[in-house]
Amino acid sequence: MLKPILLVEDDPRDLELTLLALERTQLANDVVVVRDGAQALEYLQREGDFAHREPGNPAVILLDLKLPKVNGLEVLQAVRASQELHSIPVVMLTSSQEESDVMRSYSLGVNAYVVKPVEFKQFIAAIADLGIFWAVLNEPPPGSIKTTRRGT
């Protein structure tokens, strides 16, 4: 069973484009979508609406920076502070090019910071590359269960 990709995105347009790009990569991973930082934490901690989800962490978290309820930096900080979650790769996927956002993200332990391209084709290509790298090519940390693609 492949680990899912957790996509945390509140903007309907960016959500649609991201899902389209991930679909085009033909990844076998499921994509779990949550629309705010509070839902992301509930999913990761198996609480609230996600209390009965299957155990296990996602392959990667694609995390928007500016989210309602709990922002992306707060989600990142909670993930890195948790013994059970700290090794999950987190990619900040945002429209912010603010140096302070980039610096704060890296100081909190983000694995990558990707500015969403404005142009459609570039956006699709960037998301496809992210999905393939983190869900297929990336080697998980020691002690993690290595998952394989279905059919291999």
Phi and psi in radians as a Rosetta constraint file:
Dihedral C 1 N 2 CA 2 C 2 CIRCULARHARMONIC -1.371 0.35
Dihedral N 2 CA 2 C 2 N 3 CIRCULARHARMONIC 2.551 0.35
Dihedral C 2 N 3 CA 3 C 3 CIRCULARHARMONIC -1.280 0.35
Dihedral N 3 CA 3 C 3 N 4 CIRCULARHARMONIC 2.516 0.35
Dihedral C 3 N 4 CA 4 C 4 CIRCULARHARMONIC -1.341 0.35
Dihedral N 4 CA 4 C 4 N 5 CIRCULARHARMONIC 2.887 0.35
Dihedral C 4 N 5 CA 5 C 5 CIRCULARHARMONIC -1.736 0.35
Dihedral N 5 CA 5 C 5 N 6 CIRCULARHARMONIC 2.244 0.35
Dihedral C 5 N 6 CA 6 C 6 CIRCULARHARMONIC -1.685 0.35
Dihedral N 6 CA 6 C 6 N 7 CIRCULARHARMONIC 2.050 0.35
Dihedral C 6 N 7 CA 7 C 7 CIRCULARHARMONIC -1.878 0.35
Dihedral N 7 CA 7 C 7 N 8 CIRCULARHARMONIC 2.063 0.35
Dihedral C 7 N 8 CA 8 C 8 CIRCULARHARMONIC -1.951 0.35
Dihedral N 8 CA 8 C 8 N 9 CIRCULARHARMONIC 1.789 0.35
Dihedral C 8 N 9 CA 9 C 9 CIRCULARHARMONIC -2.593 0.35
Dihedral N 9 CA 9 C 9 N 10 CIRCULARHARMONIC 2.266 0.35
Dihedral C 9 N 10 CA 10 C 10 CIRCULARHARMONIC -1.776 0.35
Dihedral N 10 CA 10 C 10 N 11 CIRCULARHARMONIC -0.344 0.35
Dihedral C 10 N 11 CA 11 C 11 CIRCULARHARMONIC -1.423 0.35
Dihedral N 11 CA 11 C 11 N 12 CIRCULARHARMONIC 2.068 0.35
Dihedral C 11 N 12 CA 12 C 12 CIRCULARHARMONIC -1.009 0.35
Dihedral N 12 CA 12 C 12 N 13 CIRCULARHARMONIC -0.684 0.35
Dihedral C 12 N 13 CA 13 C 13 CIRCULARHARMONIC -1.164 0.35
Dihedral N 13 CA 13 C 13 N 14 CIRCULARHARMONIC -0.837 0.35
Dihedral C 13 N 14 CA 14 C 14 CIRCULARHARMONIC -1.131 0.35
Dihedral N 14 CA 14 C 14 N 15 CIRCULARHARMONIC -0.628 0.35
Dihedral C 14 N 15 CA 15 C 15 CIRCULARHARMONIC -1.081 0.35
Dihedral N 15 CA 15 C 15 N 16 CIRCULARHARMONIC -0.843 0.35
Dihedral C 15 N 16 CA 16 C 16 CIRCULARHARMONIC -1.060 0.35
Dihedral N 16 CA 16 C 16 N 17 CIRCULARHARMONIC -0.789 0.35
Dihedral C 16 N 17 CA 17 C 17 CIRCULARHARMONIC -1.141 0.35
Dihedral N 17 CA 17 C 17 N 18 CIRCULARHARMONIC -0.695 0.35
Dihedral C 17 N 18 CA 18 C 18 CIRCULARHARMONIC -1.140 0.35
Dihedral N 18 CA 18 C 18 N 19 CIRCULARHARMONIC -0.776 0.35
Dihedral C 18 N 19 CA 19 C 19 CIRCULARHARMONIC -1.121 0.35
Dihedral N 19 CA 19 C 19 N 20 CIRCULARHARMONIC -0.683 0.35
Dihedral C 19 N 20 CA 20 C 20 CIRCULARHARMONIC -1.073 0.35
Dihedral N 20 CA 20 C 20 N 21 CIRCULARHARMONIC -0.785 0.35
Dihedral C 20 N 21 CA 21 C 21 CIRCULARHARMONIC -1.126 0.35
Dihedral N 21 CA 21 C 21 N 22 CIRCULARHARMONIC -0.750 0.35
Dihedral C 21 N 22 CA 22 C 22 CIRCULARHARMONIC -1.141 0.35
Dihedral N 22 CA 22 C 22 N 23 CIRCULARHARMONIC -0.644 0.35
Dihedral C 22 N 23 CA 23 C 23 CIRCULARHARMONIC -1.099 0.35
Dihedral N 23 CA 23 C 23 N 24 CIRCULARHARMONIC -0.701 0.35
Dihedral C 23 N 24 CA 24 C 24 CIRCULARHARMONIC -1.155 0.35
Dihedral N 24 CA 24 C 24 N 25 CIRCULARHARMONIC -0.400 0.35
Dihedral C 24 N 25 CA 25 C 25 CIRCULARHARMONIC -1.320 0.35
Dihedral N 25 CA 25 C 25 N 26 CIRCULARHARMONIC -0.243 0.35
Dihedral C 25 N 26 CA 26 C 26 CIRCULARHARMONIC 1.017 0.35
Dihedral N 26 CA 26 C 26 N 27 CIRCULARHARMONIC 0.624 0.35
Dihedral C 26 N 27 CA 27 C 27 CIRCULARHARMONIC -1.180 0.35
Dihedral N 27 CA 27 C 27 N 28 CIRCULARHARMONIC 2.518 0.35
Dihedral C 27 N 28 CA 28 C 28 CIRCULARHARMONIC -1.473 0.35
Dihedral N 28 CA 28 C 28 N 29 CIRCULARHARMONIC -0.202 0.35
Dihedral C 28 N 29 CA 29 C 29 CIRCULARHARMONIC -1.146 0.35
Dihedral N 29 CA 29 C 29 N 30 CIRCULARHARMONIC 2.430 0.35
Dihedral C 29 N 30 CA 30 C 30 CIRCULARHARMONIC -1.236 0.35
Dihedral N 30 CA 30 C 30 N 31 CIRCULARHARMONIC 2.661 0.35
Dihedral C 30 N 31 CA 31 C 31 CIRCULARHARMONIC -2.004 0.35
Dihedral N 31 CA 31 C 31 N 32 CIRCULARHARMONIC 2.099 0.35
Dihedral C 31 N 32 CA 32 C 32 CIRCULARHARMONIC -1.699 0.35
Dihedral N 32 CA 32 C 32 N 33 CIRCULARHARMONIC 2.199 0.35
Dihedral C 32 N 33 CA 33 C 33 CIRCULARHARMONIC -1.917 0.35
Dihedral N 33 CA 33 C 33 N 34 CIRCULARHARMONIC 2.247 0.35
Dihedral C 33 N 34 CA 34 C 34 CIRCULARHARMONIC -2.202 0.35
Dihedral N 34 CA 34 C 34 N 35 CIRCULARHARMONIC 2.648 0.35
Dihedral C 34 N 35 CA 35 C 35 CIRCULARHARMONIC -1.826 0.35
Dihedral N 35 CA 35 C 35 N 36 CIRCULARHARMONIC -0.044 0.35
Dihedral C 35 N 36 CA 36 C 36 CIRCULARHARMONIC -2.696 0.35
Dihedral N 36 CA 36 C 36 N 37 CIRCULARHARMONIC 2.952 0.35
Dihedral C 36 N 37 CA 37 C 37 CIRCULARHARMONIC -1.154 0.35
Dihedral N 37 CA 37 C 37 N 38 CIRCULARHARMONIC -0.580 0.35
Dihedral C 37 N 38 CA 38 C 38 CIRCULARHARMONIC -1.137 0.35
Dihedral N 38 CA 38 C 38 N 39 CIRCULARHARMONIC -0.736 0.35
Dihedral C 38 N 39 CA 39 C 39 CIRCULARHARMONIC -1.114 0.35
Dihedral N 39 CA 39 C 39 N 40 CIRCULARHARMONIC -0.670 0.35
Dihedral C 39 N 40 CA 40 C 40 CIRCULARHARMONIC -1.041 0.35
Dihedral N 40 CA 40 C 40 N 41 CIRCULARHARMONIC -0.805 0.35
Dihedral C 40 N 41 CA 41 C 41 CIRCULARHARMONIC -1.160 0.35
Dihedral N 41 CA 41 C 41 N 42 CIRCULARHARMONIC -0.668 0.35
Dihedral C 41 N 42 CA 42 C 42 CIRCULARHARMONIC -1.067 0.35
Dihedral N 42 CA 42 C 42 N 43 CIRCULARHARMONIC -0.760 0.35
Dihedral C 42 N 43 CA 43 C 43 CIRCULARHARMONIC -1.069 0.35
Dihedral N 43 CA 43 C 43 N 44 CIRCULARHARMONIC -0.884 0.35
Dihedral C 43 N 44 CA 44 C 44 CIRCULARHARMONIC -1.116 0.35
Dihedral N 44 CA 44 C 44 N 45 CIRCULARHARMONIC -0.622 0.35
Dihedral C 44 N 45 CA 45 C 45 CIRCULARHARMONIC -1.645 0.35
Dihedral N 45 CA 45 C 45 N 46 CIRCULARHARMONIC 0.057 0.35
Dihedral C 45 N 46 CA 46 C 46 CIRCULARHARMONIC 0.963 0.35
Dihedral N 46 CA 46 C 46 N 47 CIRCULARHARMONIC 0.950 0.35
Dihedral C 46 N 47 CA 47 C 47 CIRCULARHARMONIC -2.189 0.35
Dihedral N 47 CA 47 C 47 N 48 CIRCULARHARMONIC 2.971 0.35
Dihedral C 47 N 48 CA 48 C 48 CIRCULARHARMONIC 0.980 0.35
Dihedral N 48 CA 48 C 48 N 49 CIRCULARHARMONIC -2.280 0.35
Dihedral C 48 N 49 CA 49 C 49 CIRCULARHARMONIC -1.087 0.35
Dihedral N 49 CA 49 C 49 N 50 CIRCULARHARMONIC -0.281 0.35
Dihedral C 49 N 50 CA 50 C 50 CIRCULARHARMONIC -1.906 0.35
Dihedral N 50 CA 50 C 50 N 51 CIRCULARHARMONIC 0.252 0.35
Dihedral C 50 N 51 CA 51 C 51 CIRCULARHARMONIC -1.052 0.35
Dihedral N 51 CA 51 C 51 N 52 CIRCULARHARMONIC -0.489 0.35
Dihedral C 51 N 52 CA 52 C 52 CIRCULARHARMONIC -1.867 0.35
Dihedral N 52 CA 52 C 52 N 53 CIRCULARHARMONIC 0.247 0.35
Dihedral C 52 N 53 CA 53 C 53 CIRCULARHARMONIC -1.229 0.35
Dihedral N 53 CA 53 C 53 N 54 CIRCULARHARMONIC 2.812 0.35
Dihedral C 53 N 54 CA 54 C 54 CIRCULARHARMONIC -1.052 0.35
Dihedral N 54 CA 54 C 54 N 55 CIRCULARHARMONIC 2.511 0.35
Dihedral C 54 N 55 CA 55 C 55 CIRCULARHARMONIC -1.126 0.35
Dihedral N 55 CA 55 C 55 N 56 CIRCULARHARMONIC 2.759 0.35
Dihedral C 55 N 56 CA 56 C 56 CIRCULARHARMONIC 2.068 0.35
Dihedral N 56 CA 56 C 56 N 57 CIRCULARHARMONIC 2.722 0.35
Dihedral C 56 N 57 CA 57 C 57 CIRCULARHARMONIC -1.728 0.35
Dihedral N 57 CA 57 C 57 N 58 CIRCULARHARMONIC 2.729 0.35
Dihedral C 57 N 58 CA 58 C 58 CIRCULARHARMONIC -1.210 0.35
Dihedral N 58 CA 58 C 58 N 59 CIRCULARHARMONIC 2.810 0.35
Dihedral C 58 N 59 CA 59 C 59 CIRCULARHARMONIC -1.159 0.35
Dihedral N 59 CA 59 C 59 N 60 CIRCULARHARMONIC -0.620 0.35
Dihedral C 59 N 60 CA 60 C 60 CIRCULARHARMONIC -2.797 0.35
Dihedral N 60 CA 60 C 60 N 61 CIRCULARHARMONIC 2.645 0.35
Dihedral C 60 N 61 CA 61 C 61 CIRCULARHARMONIC -1.927 0.35
Dihedral N 61 CA 61 C 61 N 62 CIRCULARHARMONIC 2.104 0.35
Dihedral C 61 N 62 CA 62 C 62 CIRCULARHARMONIC -1.689 0.35
Dihedral N 62 CA 62 C 62 N 63 CIRCULARHARMONIC 1.920 0.35
Dihedral C 62 N 63 CA 63 C 63 CIRCULARHARMONIC -2.096 0.35
Dihedral N 63 CA 63 C 63 N 64 CIRCULARHARMONIC 2.107 0.35
Dihedral C 63 N 64 CA 64 C 64 CIRCULARHARMONIC -1.271 0.35
Dihedral N 64 CA 64 C 64 N 65 CIRCULARHARMONIC 2.625 0.35
Dihedral C 64 N 65 CA 65 C 65 CIRCULARHARMONIC -1.406 0.35
Dihedral N 65 CA 65 C 65 N 66 CIRCULARHARMONIC -0.856 0.35
Dihedral C 65 N 66 CA 66 C 66 CIRCULARHARMONIC -1.705 0.35
Dihedral N 66 CA 66 C 66 N 67 CIRCULARHARMONIC 1.730 0.35
Dihedral C 66 N 67 CA 67 C 67 CIRCULARHARMONIC -2.155 0.35
Dihedral N 67 CA 67 C 67 N 68 CIRCULARHARMONIC 2.675 0.35
Dihedral C 67 N 68 CA 68 C 68 CIRCULARHARMONIC -1.258 0.35
Dihedral N 68 CA 68 C 68 N 69 CIRCULARHARMONIC 2.776 0.35
Dihedral C 68 N 69 CA 69 C 69 CIRCULARHARMONIC 1.220 0.35
Dihedral N 69 CA 69 C 69 N 70 CIRCULARHARMONIC -1.142 0.35
Dihedral C 69 N 70 CA 70 C 70 CIRCULARHARMONIC -2.274 0.35
Dihedral N 70 CA 70 C 70 N 71 CIRCULARHARMONIC 2.128 0.35
Dihedral C 70 N 71 CA 71 C 71 CIRCULARHARMONIC -1.350 0.35
Dihedral N 71 CA 71 C 71 N 72 CIRCULARHARMONIC 2.950 0.35
Dihedral C 71 N 72 CA 72 C 72 CIRCULARHARMONIC -1.038 0.35
Dihedral N 72 CA 72 C 72 N 73 CIRCULARHARMONIC -0.647 0.35
Dihedral C 72 N 73 CA 73 C 73 CIRCULARHARMONIC -1.140 0.35
Dihedral N 73 CA 73 C 73 N 74 CIRCULARHARMONIC -0.654 0.35
Dihedral C 73 N 74 CA 74 C 74 CIRCULARHARMONIC -1.199 0.35
Dihedral N 74 CA 74 C 74 N 75 CIRCULARHARMONIC -0.668 0.35
Dihedral C 74 N 75 CA 75 C 75 CIRCULARHARMONIC -1.102 0.35
Dihedral N 75 CA 75 C 75 N 76 CIRCULARHARMONIC -0.832 0.35
Dihedral C 75 N 76 CA 76 C 76 CIRCULARHARMONIC -1.000 0.35
Dihedral N 76 CA 76 C 76 N 77 CIRCULARHARMONIC -0.787 0.35
Dihedral C 76 N 77 CA 77 C 77 CIRCULARHARMONIC -1.083 0.35
Dihedral N 77 CA 77 C 77 N 78 CIRCULARHARMONIC -0.726 0.35
Dihedral C 77 N 78 CA 78 C 78 CIRCULARHARMONIC -1.153 0.35
Dihedral N 78 CA 78 C 78 N 79 CIRCULARHARMONIC -0.693 0.35
Dihedral C 78 N 79 CA 79 C 79 CIRCULARHARMONIC -1.107 0.35
Dihedral N 79 CA 79 C 79 N 80 CIRCULARHARMONIC -0.814 0.35
Dihedral C 79 N 80 CA 80 C 80 CIRCULARHARMONIC -1.223 0.35
Dihedral N 80 CA 80 C 80 N 81 CIRCULARHARMONIC -0.412 0.35
Dihedral C 80 N 81 CA 81 C 81 CIRCULARHARMONIC -1.459 0.35
Dihedral N 81 CA 81 C 81 N 82 CIRCULARHARMONIC -0.225 0.35
Dihedral C 81 N 82 CA 82 C 82 CIRCULARHARMONIC -1.649 0.35
Dihedral N 82 CA 82 C 82 N 83 CIRCULARHARMONIC 2.239 0.35
Dihedral C 82 N 83 CA 83 C 83 CIRCULARHARMONIC -1.040 0.35
Dihedral N 83 CA 83 C 83 N 84 CIRCULARHARMONIC -0.649 0.35
Dihedral C 83 N 84 CA 84 C 84 CIRCULARHARMONIC -1.359 0.35
Dihedral N 84 CA 84 C 84 N 85 CIRCULARHARMONIC -0.394 0.35
Dihedral C 84 N 85 CA 85 C 85 CIRCULARHARMONIC -1.961 0.35
Dihedral N 85 CA 85 C 85 N 86 CIRCULARHARMONIC -0.298 0.35
Dihedral C 85 N 86 CA 86 C 86 CIRCULARHARMONIC -1.025 0.35
Dihedral N 86 CA 86 C 86 N 87 CIRCULARHARMONIC -0.405 0.35
Dihedral C 86 N 87 CA 87 C 87 CIRCULARHARMONIC -1.595 0.35
Dihedral N 87 CA 87 C 87 N 88 CIRCULARHARMONIC -0.004 0.35
Dihedral C 87 N 88 CA 88 C 88 CIRCULARHARMONIC -1.200 0.35
Dihedral N 88 CA 88 C 88 N 89 CIRCULARHARMONIC 2.232 0.35
Dihedral C 88 N 89 CA 89 C 89 CIRCULARHARMONIC -1.107 0.35
Dihedral N 89 CA 89 C 89 N 90 CIRCULARHARMONIC 2.349 0.35
Dihedral C 89 N 90 CA 90 C 90 CIRCULARHARMONIC -2.155 0.35
Dihedral N 90 CA 90 C 90 N 91 CIRCULARHARMONIC 2.208 0.35
Dihedral C 90 N 91 CA 91 C 91 CIRCULARHARMONIC -1.981 0.35
Dihedral N 91 CA 91 C 91 N 92 CIRCULARHARMONIC 2.057 0.35
Dihedral C 91 N 92 CA 92 C 92 CIRCULARHARMONIC -1.346 0.35
Dihedral N 92 CA 92 C 92 N 93 CIRCULARHARMONIC 2.083 0.35
Dihedral C 92 N 93 CA 93 C 93 CIRCULARHARMONIC -2.072 0.35
Dihedral N 93 CA 93 C 93 N 94 CIRCULARHARMONIC 1.790 0.35
Dihedral C 93 N 94 CA 94 C 94 CIRCULARHARMONIC -2.552 0.35
Dihedral N 94 CA 94 C 94 N 95 CIRCULARHARMONIC 2.860 0.35
Dihedral C 94 N 95 CA 95 C 95 CIRCULARHARMONIC -1.600 0.35
Dihedral N 95 CA 95 C 95 N 96 CIRCULARHARMONIC -0.107 0.35
Dihedral C 95 N 96 CA 96 C 96 CIRCULARHARMONIC -1.370 0.35
Dihedral N 96 CA 96 C 96 N 97 CIRCULARHARMONIC 2.191 0.35
Dihedral C 96 N 97 CA 97 C 97 CIRCULARHARMONIC -1.860 0.35
Dihedral N 97 CA 97 C 97 N 98 CIRCULARHARMONIC 0.205 0.35
Dihedral C 97 N 98 CA 98 C 98 CIRCULARHARMONIC -1.074 0.35
Dihedral N 98 CA 98 C 98 N 99 CIRCULARHARMONIC 2.220 0.35
Dihedral C 98 N 99 CA 99 C 99 CIRCULARHARMONIC -0.999 0.35
Dihedral N 99 CA 99 C 99 N 100 CIRCULARHARMONIC -0.655 0.35
Dihedral C 99 N 100 CA 100 C 100 CIRCULARHARMONIC -1.133 0.35
Dihedral N 100 CA 100 C 100 N 101 CIRCULARHARMONIC -0.625 0.35
Dihedral C 100 N 101 CA 101 C 101 CIRCULARHARMONIC -1.177 0.35
Dihedral N 101 CA 101 C 101 N 102 CIRCULARHARMONIC -0.746 0.35
Dihedral C 101 N 102 CA 102 C 102 CIRCULARHARMONIC -1.088 0.35
Dihedral N 102 CA 102 C 102 N 103 CIRCULARHARMONIC -0.863 0.35
Dihedral C 102 N 103 CA 103 C 103 CIRCULARHARMONIC -1.089 0.35
Dihedral N 103 CA 103 C 103 N 104 CIRCULARHARMONIC -0.780 0.35
Dihedral C 103 N 104 CA 104 C 104 CIRCULARHARMONIC -1.118 0.35
Dihedral N 104 CA 104 C 104 N 105 CIRCULARHARMONIC -0.719 0.35
Dihedral C 104 N 105 CA 105 C 105 CIRCULARHARMONIC -1.043 0.35
Dihedral N 105 CA 105 C 105 N 106 CIRCULARHARMONIC -0.844 0.35
Dihedral C 105 N 106 CA 106 C 106 CIRCULARHARMONIC -1.184 0.35
Dihedral N 106 CA 106 C 106 N 107 CIRCULARHARMONIC -0.614 0.35
Dihedral C 106 N 107 CA 107 C 107 CIRCULARHARMONIC -1.172 0.35
Dihedral N 107 CA 107 C 107 N 108 CIRCULARHARMONIC -0.451 0.35
Dihedral C 107 N 108 CA 108 C 108 CIRCULARHARMONIC -1.536 0.35
Dihedral N 108 CA 108 C 108 N 109 CIRCULARHARMONIC -0.082 0.35
Dihedral C 108 N 109 CA 109 C 109 CIRCULARHARMONIC 1.778 0.35
Dihedral N 109 CA 109 C 109 N 110 CIRCULARHARMONIC 0.385 0.35
Dihedral C 109 N 110 CA 110 C 110 CIRCULARHARMONIC -1.128 0.35
Dihedral N 110 CA 110 C 110 N 111 CIRCULARHARMONIC 2.567 0.35
Dihedral C 110 N 111 CA 111 C 111 CIRCULARHARMONIC -1.468 0.35
Dihedral N 111 CA 111 C 111 N 112 CIRCULARHARMONIC -0.531 0.35
Dihedral C 111 N 112 CA 112 C 112 CIRCULARHARMONIC -2.734 0.35
Dihedral N 112 CA 112 C 112 N 113 CIRCULARHARMONIC 2.626 0.35
Dihedral C 112 N 113 CA 113 C 113 CIRCULARHARMONIC -2.198 0.35
Dihedral N 113 CA 113 C 113 N 114 CIRCULARHARMONIC 1.988 0.35
Dihedral C 113 N 114 CA 114 C 114 CIRCULARHARMONIC -2.088 0.35
Dihedral N 114 CA 114 C 114 N 115 CIRCULARHARMONIC 2.147 0.35
Dihedral C 114 N 115 CA 115 C 115 CIRCULARHARMONIC -1.471 0.35
Dihedral N 115 CA 115 C 115 N 116 CIRCULARHARMONIC 2.216 0.35
Dihedral C 115 N 116 CA 116 C 116 CIRCULARHARMONIC -1.114 0.35
Dihedral N 116 CA 116 C 116 N 117 CIRCULARHARMONIC 2.124 0.35
Dihedral C 116 N 117 CA 117 C 117 CIRCULARHARMONIC -1.159 0.35
Dihedral N 117 CA 117 C 117 N 118 CIRCULARHARMONIC 2.560 0.35
Dihedral C 117 N 118 CA 118 C 118 CIRCULARHARMONIC -1.381 0.35
Dihedral N 118 CA 118 C 118 N 119 CIRCULARHARMONIC -0.624 0.35
Dihedral C 118 N 119 CA 119 C 119 CIRCULARHARMONIC -1.318 0.35
Dihedral N 119 CA 119 C 119 N 120 CIRCULARHARMONIC 2.329 0.35
Dihedral C 119 N 120 CA 120 C 120 CIRCULARHARMONIC -0.932 0.35
Dihedral N 120 CA 120 C 120 N 121 CIRCULARHARMONIC -0.924 0.35
Dihedral C 120 N 121 CA 121 C 121 CIRCULARHARMONIC -1.097 0.35
Dihedral N 121 CA 121 C 121 N 122 CIRCULARHARMONIC -0.675 0.35
Dihedral C 121 N 122 CA 122 C 122 CIRCULARHARMONIC -1.172 0.35
Dihedral N 122 CA 122 C 122 N 123 CIRCULARHARMONIC -0.683 0.35
Dihedral C 122 N 123 CA 123 C 123 CIRCULARHARMONIC -1.074 0.35
Dihedral N 123 CA 123 C 123 N 124 CIRCULARHARMONIC -0.845 0.35
Dihedral C 123 N 124 CA 124 C 124 CIRCULARHARMONIC -1.045 0.35
Dihedral N 124 CA 124 C 124 N 125 CIRCULARHARMONIC -0.789 0.35
Dihedral C 124 N 125 CA 125 C 125 CIRCULARHARMONIC -1.121 0.35
Dihedral N 125 CA 125 C 125 N 126 CIRCULARHARMONIC -0.726 0.35
Dihedral C 125 N 126 CA 126 C 126 CIRCULARHARMONIC -1.111 0.35
Dihedral N 126 CA 126 C 126 N 127 CIRCULARHARMONIC -0.767 0.35
Dihedral C 126 N 127 CA 127 C 127 CIRCULARHARMONIC -1.188 0.35
Dihedral N 127 CA 127 C 127 N 128 CIRCULARHARMONIC -0.717 0.35
Dihedral C 127 N 128 CA 128 C 128 CIRCULARHARMONIC -1.044 0.35
Dihedral N 128 CA 128 C 128 N 129 CIRCULARHARMONIC -0.782 0.35
Dihedral C 128 N 129 CA 129 C 129 CIRCULARHARMONIC -1.080 0.35
Dihedral N 129 CA 129 C 129 N 130 CIRCULARHARMONIC -0.735 0.35
Dihedral C 129 N 130 CA 130 C 130 CIRCULARHARMONIC -1.061 0.35
Dihedral N 130 CA 130 C 130 N 131 CIRCULARHARMONIC -0.836 0.35
Dihedral C 130 N 131 CA 131 C 131 CIRCULARHARMONIC -1.046 0.35
Dihedral N 131 CA 131 C 131 N 132 CIRCULARHARMONIC -0.813 0.35
Dihedral C 131 N 132 CA 132 C 132 CIRCULARHARMONIC -1.137 0.35
Dihedral N 132 CA 132 C 132 N 133 CIRCULARHARMONIC -0.786 0.35
Dihedral C 132 N 133 CA 133 C 133 CIRCULARHARMONIC -1.082 0.35
Dihedral N 133 CA 133 C 133 N 134 CIRCULARHARMONIC -0.961 0.35
Dihedral C 133 N 134 CA 134 C 134 CIRCULARHARMONIC -1.334 0.35
Dihedral N 134 CA 134 C 134 N 135 CIRCULARHARMONIC -0.550 0.35
Dihedral C 134 N 135 CA 135 C 135 CIRCULARHARMONIC -1.587 0.35
Dihedral N 135 CA 135 C 135 N 136 CIRCULARHARMONIC -0.396 0.35
Dihedral C 135 N 136 CA 136 C 136 CIRCULARHARMONIC -2.082 0.35
Dihedral N 136 CA 136 C 136 N 137 CIRCULARHARMONIC -0.911 0.35
Dihedral C 136 N 137 CA 137 C 137 CIRCULARHARMONIC -1.464 0.35
Dihedral N 137 CA 137 C 137 N 138 CIRCULARHARMONIC -0.576 0.35
Dihedral C 137 N 138 CA 138 C 138 CIRCULARHARMONIC -1.117 0.35
Dihedral N 138 CA 138 C 138 N 139 CIRCULARHARMONIC 2.331 0.35
Dihedral C 138 N 139 CA 139 C 139 CIRCULARHARMONIC -1.513 0.35
Dihedral N 139 CA 139 C 139 N 140 CIRCULARHARMONIC 2.154 0.35
Dihedral C 139 N 140 CA 140 C 140 CIRCULARHARMONIC -1.197 0.35
Dihedral N 140 CA 140 C 140 N 141 CIRCULARHARMONIC 2.827 0.35
Dihedral C 140 N 141 CA 141 C 141 CIRCULARHARMONIC -1.116 0.35
Dihedral N 141 CA 141 C 141 N 142 CIRCULARHARMONIC 2.716 0.35
Dihedral C 141 N 142 CA 142 C 142 CIRCULARHARMONIC -0.938 0.35
Dihedral N 142 CA 142 C 142 N 143 CIRCULARHARMONIC 2.431 0.35
Dihedral C 142 N 143 CA 143 C 143 CIRCULARHARMONIC 1.645 0.35
Dihedral N 143 CA 143 C 143 N 144 CIRCULARHARMONIC -0.260 0.35
Dihedral C 143 N 144 CA 144 C 144 CIRCULARHARMONIC -1.420 0.35
Dihedral N 144 CA 144 C 144 N 145 CIRCULARHARMONIC 2.717 0.35
Dihedral C 144 N 145 CA 145 C 145 CIRCULARHARMONIC -1.419 0.35
Dihedral N 145 CA 145 C 145 N 146 CIRCULARHARMONIC 2.127 0.35
Dihedral C 145 N 146 CA 146 C 146 CIRCULARHARMONIC -1.373 0.35
Dihedral N 146 CA 146 C 146 N 147 CIRCULARHARMONIC 2.153 0.35
Dihedral C 146 N 147 CA 147 C 147 CIRCULARHARMONIC -1.747 0.35
Dihedral N 147 CA 147 C 147 N 148 CIRCULARHARMONIC 2.660 0.35
Dihedral C 147 N 148 CA 148 C 148 CIRCULARHARMONIC -2.060 0.35
Dihedral N 148 CA 148 C 148 N 149 CIRCULARHARMONIC 2.749 0.35
Dihedral C 148 N 149 CA 149 C 149 CIRCULARHARMONIC -1.208 0.35
Dihedral N 149 CA 149 C 149 N 150 CIRCULARHARMONIC 2.518 0.35
Dihedral C 149 N 150 CA 150 C 150 CIRCULARHARMONIC -1.036 0.35
Dihedral N 150 CA 150 C 150 N 151 CIRCULARHARMONIC 2.434 0.35
Dihedral C 150 N 151 CA 151 C 151 CIRCULARHARMONIC 1.528 0.35
Dihedral N 151 CA 151 C 151 N 152 CIRCULARHARMONIC 0.048 0.35
